[in-house]
Amino acid sequence: MSAITDDTKPVIIGAGPAGLTAAYQLSKVGVAATVLEASDVVGGIAQTAQRDGWRFDIGGHRFFTKVPEVEELWHELLDEDEFLLRPRMSRIYYKGDFYDYPLKASNALRNLGVLEAIKCVGSYAWVRVRPPKDTTTFEGWTASRFGWRLYRTFFKTYTEKVWGVPASEIGADFAAQRIKNLSLFKAVINSLLPFRNKKNVTSLIEEFQYPKFGPGMMWERCRDLIVESGATVAMETSAVGFEHFDGKVHRVVAEHAGELTYHEATHVVSSMPLPQLVELMRPTPPDEVVAAARGLRFRDFLTVALVVPEEDGFPDNWIYVHSPEVRLGRVQNFGQWSPFMVKPPDTCLGLEYFVNEDEDLWAMEEHELVALGTAEMAKLGLLDPDRVKAGYVVRMPKAYPMYDANYKANVGTLRAWLDEHASNVFPVGRNGMHRYNNQDHSMYTAMLSVENMFGANHDIWSVNVDEDYHEERSTDS
């Protein structure tokens, strides 16, 4: 890839964390990018949706990272007084009890009771002797680290809510990126061993940074800064074609309000869904490449927000709902992320549902979803329906790339075709790479891609493949 020159014309697809980070990094070296965003809001899944003065974080974004370059960029975009330091707390709700998450052995085994705790420990001992035959699936990978009983209690139900398929059909990569090196043995050891005089102890973060008005304020600021520097951010403008020849994309076709526009491109940074990017190539790739693109699937996401009195909330950032009798997957308390997200004396609970766009939940009217969420919270004993004052719904299509048995092969096919026929295209971010990246990893892929435009040779596909759990850090005491 040649270095950036005065004739450089980067086109960036998507104004989420990855796309806007790429545009911002380019602006710092005097290159004005054109950013095409299909929706009317910047930030992608890291946007802050607003309804009647209430603010909603889609999925929840803890600002904690092990990547120093990303940390520095956060603080370039927002001033120190625009960040809050918030306590980290998540729990699992199962059969009327709350369990710390990530699992703490003492808490989990105490809640389960002596007999069940003994059975869980025995189950863990058994998999140490007889591991699951197939650890390439989420089910086998997780059972091998926690035992079958704890797997079925704390991982199976929730995971199947998230993906809508049996856990045996989900690739182990999802577990490897979200659970990583945690295991029952490690949880027990961390519970029993004193940390005093230990060096480089690995522990879970207890607090994290958070923009006072939600993550969207960072991306709104980023948009404003790059526009001031000369970049163009075209909202409600979709990329509808990528014209390629001689191994590169030379022009991007975009559509806004029924009108087509054409953008000459020396580089394309794409955070749009990877299969969609490939299917929009002109001329169209071979049938086997298109088939690989169509083989990649996504999971969609609904937030049902319920306004309730502050005392009806809870201290957690979110609660994972493992109860199989409801479709609800997780509940946020937006007031625990930031008091500036809510309007005292009330708070707002964000009920999260993982769906497909062709399912009944996605098709429901807003009032039907509010009624469903209210009824399910009441069924769990977490909320009195009479306390709900208002309700809202936020929909986020293609929120999670699916990790099924074929996704690796399909992504490999698309990468190989792009390397040969569109070598100046840089897939970045969660959907752009079809990888369950966190916000910081998405940003980092964009930062490295911009450096690659200058002639660097970073392997962005190696980002977020380490074996450390994302919310663990080493400390000296």
N, C-alpha and C positions, 0 to 999 in steps of 0.2 A: 504494500500500500504506500503510495507516495505521500510525502509530507503535505501539510496544509499550506496553501498559497493564497495570494490575493484573489484568485479565481475560484476559491473553494465555495461551494454552494450546498451546505448540508440541509437535508430535509429530515425532520424528526416526526415520527408518527406516534402520537400520544402525549398528552400533557399530564402524565402521572409522575411519580417520583423519579423514575428512570429517565423519561423523556426530558423533563424540565432540568434535571441534573446535567444531562448532556448539553442542553442549550446554554445553561449557566456556565459550565466549564468552557465552552466555546467562546462565550461572551468575554471571558476573562483574558482571552488571547486575541480579542478584536474580531472574531468571526460571528457574523449575525446569521443565525439559523432561521429556517421557516418551520414552525411547529404546527402540525395539523391535529386537532382534537375533535373527535366525533361528537362529544357531549357538550353541554353548556356549562360545565363545571370543571375546574382543574383539580388535579390530585388523584384521579383514578379511584382505586379502593381506599386511598389515604385522604380522600376529600373529607370535608366536614359538611354534612348535609344540614340544612336549616329549615325549620317549620315553626312559624309563629314565635320566633325568638328562642326556640329550643335548638340545641346543637347535638348532632349525632355523629359519633365516630364509627365508621363502617368496619366492624370486626375488632376494633381496639388496636391501638398502636403505641406500644411502649417504646419510648426513645432511649434505648440502651444499645450500645454497639461495642464490638471488640475491634472495629476498624477505625483507627485514629483519623484517617482522612475524612471519613464520613462525619465523625464527631465534630471536626473542625468546620466542615461545611454547614452543619446544622447551625453553628454559632456565628457563621458568616451571614446566614440568612435572617436569623432572629437575634434580637438583643437579649442580654442576660435576664432582664426583667420581664421578658415575654415567655420565659420558661418557668414552670413550676417543678419542684421536686416532690414527687408523689410516692406514697407507700405502695409496695407491691403486695397484692393479696389475691389469690385465686383458690377456690375450693371446688370439690366435686360434691354434688348433691345426689345421694343414692339411698333409697329406702328410708327417707326421713332423717338421715344423718349427713353431716358435713365432714368431708375428708380434705386435708390439705393437698394442694397440687402445686408442683410435682409431689408425688407421694412421699410422706414421711412414715417410716415403718411403725414407729410407736403409736402415732395417731391412727393409722389405718388398721393396725391389728387390734388396738383397743376398741375401736368402733365396731369392728366385725365380731368381737366376742372371743372368749378363750377357745372354744371348740373350733370355730371357723378359722381363727388365727392359726391354730395348730395345723389344720388341714391345708391352709395356704402355704405355710412354711414347708410342709411335707410335699406339696405339689411343686414348689420351687426346687426342693432337693431332688425330686424325681426327674425334672427336666435337666438337671445337671448330670444325671446318669444316663437318661434317655432323652436327648434333645429332640425337638420336633424334626420330622424328616425333611420338611421344606421350610427353610428360613429365608427364602427369597420373597415370601409374602409378609404382609403386615402381621397376620395372625401368627405365623411361625416365628418371626423375628421377635415379636413382643412376648409371646409365651416362653421363649427360650430365656428371656431375661427376668421374667416375673413369675413364671409358673402358670399353669392353665387356669387355676381358680382365680387368681388376681387378674389375669388377662380378661377372663369373661366378666368379672365384676367391674373393672376400671377402664377397660380399653375397647372391648368389642362393641358394646351398645352405642357408645358415643361415636366411635369411628364409623360405624355403619350408618348412623344418622348423617354424618358429614358427607359421606360418599354415595349413599343410596345403593350400595352393593355389598355383598358379603365381604368380611374382612379378609377372607382367603383369596379374594380376587384383586386385592389392593397390593401394590408392590411394596417391598420392604423399604424402599427409598423414603416413603412418607414418614415411617417410624424413625429411620436413620437421621432425618433432618429435624424432626420435632422432639424426639425422645433422646436420641443419640446415645451417649454412654451411661445413661441412668439404668439401674437394675435394682432388684430387691436387695441383693447383697450390698450394693453401694449405699442404698437408703438406710439399711440397718447400721452399717459401719459409720455413716455420717451422723446417725442418731446417738451412737454409743461413745465414739471417741471424743475426748476433749480436744478443743482447738488451741488451748493455751500452749504457747511456745512452739506451735507448728508453723512451718514456713511454707508459703505458696499453697495454702489450703484452698481447695476449690469449694466454693459455696454459691448458693443461689443469690441473685441480687435481691436486696430488700427494698430498694427504691429506684425510681427511674425518673428521667426528665419528661416533661410533657408541655407542649405549647398551651398557653392559658385558654385560648379559644379553639383548641383542637388542632389536629395535624394539618387540616386544610389551610390554616393561616400561614403555614410555612410555604405551601405551594402557591398560594395567592401572592405572597411576597416575592417568591422566586419568579413568577410570571411577570410581575411589575418590574423587577430589576432587569430581566432580559429584554423586555420591551423598551425600557429606557435606554438600553445599550444598543438598540437598533434591530433586535430580532422581531419577527412577526409571529404572533400566536393567533391562529385562525380557529375560532370556536365553531362548533356545530358544522365541522368540515371533515368529511370522511375521505380517507384514501381509498380509491376504487380501482386503481390499476398501477402496475409498476412495469414500465417499458424497459426491457433489457436486451442487450446484444453485446457480443464480444466479451462476455464474462462479467458485465457490470450492468447495473440499473442506471439509465441515463435520464429518465424523466418519470415523475410521479404524477398521476392523474388524481385529482381530488374533486369532490362534489359538495356543494353548499346550496341549499334551497333549490335543488333541481338544476343548478348551473355547474358546468365543468370548468375547472381551471387546471393549468399544466405548469408543473414546477421542474425546471432543469435541476439535476442533482448530481453532485460529484460524490456524495456520501449519503447514505440513508441509515438513520438510527431508528430501529423499529421496536416499540413496546406493544404493538398490537398483537393479538393472538397469533402465535407462530403458524398454525395451519392456515389462517386467513391470509397472512402475508404471502405464503407460497401459492395459494389458490388464485391470488390476484395478480400473479406474474403474467406478463404478456410478452412473447407468446407463452401459452400455457405449458407447464412442465409435463413430462410423460405421465401416462396413466398410473404407473406404480408409485410415482411421487405424489400425485393427487390422492391416491388411495391411502398413502401414509398420512397425509394431512387430514383426511376425513376420518382417520382412525384415532386421532387425538380428541379427547373429550374434556369437557369442563363441567364444574358444578356451580350452580347459581346460588344467590344468597338474598334472603329477606330479613330486614330488621323491622320488628313491630315495636314501636316505642310507646310506652304507657306512662302518662304523667300521674304521679301519686304523691301523697304527703312525704316529706323527707324522712319521717320516722318509719315509714314503710319500706325504706330501702335496706341496704346491707353494706357492711364495710368493705366488701370485695370489689376489685375492678370488674371481675366477672365470675360467674358460677357456671361450672359445667354440669349439665343435667344428664345423668346417666340412666334415669328412670325410663324403661322401655315403653311405659304406658302412655307417654306423650311424644309428640313429634318435635317439641322444643329441644334445641341443642345446647344453647348457652344463653345466659342473661348477663347483660352489663348493667352497672349502675353508673350512669354518665356523671353524676355528681361526685363520684369517687375518683374519676379521672381528672376533673377540674370543676370547681364551684362556678366557674364562668360559663360552663356548658349548660347550666340549668338556671331556673328562676325560683329562688327561695320564696316562701317556705316549702316549695315542692322540689322533687327530684324527678328524674326520668329513667325508667328501666328499659333497656334495649333487649328485646327478646329476639334471638337469632334462630332462623330456620334455614337449613341447607336443602336446596331443591333443584329441580331441573325446570327449564322454561316450559316444558310440555306437561308438567304435573299440575294437579288440581290447585295446590297452594299458590302457585304463581298466577293462576288465572283468577283467584279470588279478588273480590272488591275490597277496598281498604277497610270498610266497616266490618266485613266478614272476618278479615285477618285480625283486627283489633279484638273482636268478640272471641275468636279462637284463642288468641294469646292470653286474654283475661281468664278464660275458662280453664286453660291448661295450668296457669299459675295457681289458680284456686284449687285445682285437682291435686297439685303437689303440696298444697298447704303453705305456699310462699306468699300468697296475696289474697286479701279480701276483695272480691270484685266490686263491692260498693265503694271502695276507696279510689278507684280509677277515675280520674277527672277528664282525661282526654287521651286520644290515641292517634298515632301517625304510622305510615309505612314507607320504608325506603327500600328500593329494589336495586340489586347490583348483579347484572348478568356477568357470566364468565369470571366469577370471583376466584375460583380455585382450579388450577389445572389438574386433571385426573392422573393418578399414578396406577394405571392398570397394568396387566401383564405385558402388553405390547407397546407401552408408551416409549420405552427406551429405544427400541428398534425403529419406531416411527420417527422419533426425534432425530435419530442418527441418519435416517434416509433424507430428511429435510435439510439437515446440516450439510451433508455431503453435496446435495444438489445446489444449495446456496453458495457453498465454497467454490464450486466450479462455474456457476452461471450468474452469480450476483455477489461477487467477492467484495464489493464496496457496501454491502448491507450488513449492519451490525445489530443482531437481535439482542435486546436487553430486557431486564426486569422479569417479573413473575410470568406473565402471559407471553411475553416476547420470546422467552426461552423455554416455556412450558416447564417451569421448575417452581417449587414452592419456596420462593425467596421471601425473606422478610424485607421490610422497607429499606434497611441499611444495605442489604446485599443487592437489592435492585439498583440502588444508587451507585454502589461500587462497580457493578457491571458497566454502568454508563460512564463512570469516570475512567475506567480502564479502556473502554472503547474509544473515548476521545483521545487518549494517549496513543492508542493504536493508529488513529488517523495521522498522528505525527510521525509514525514509523516504528512505534514500540511493537512488541510482539507478545502481549499478555494473553494468556488463555483464560478468557472470561468464563468459560464453562467449568473452570475449577473453583469458582467462587461458591462458598457455602457447601462445600463437600467435606469439611473437616469433621472430626469425631467429637467435638465439644458441643455440649448442649448450649443453645444460644443464650440462655439467661443464667449461665454459670460464669464465674470469674475467679481468678486466682488472687489471693490476698496475702499479705504478710502481716503477722501479728506479733 
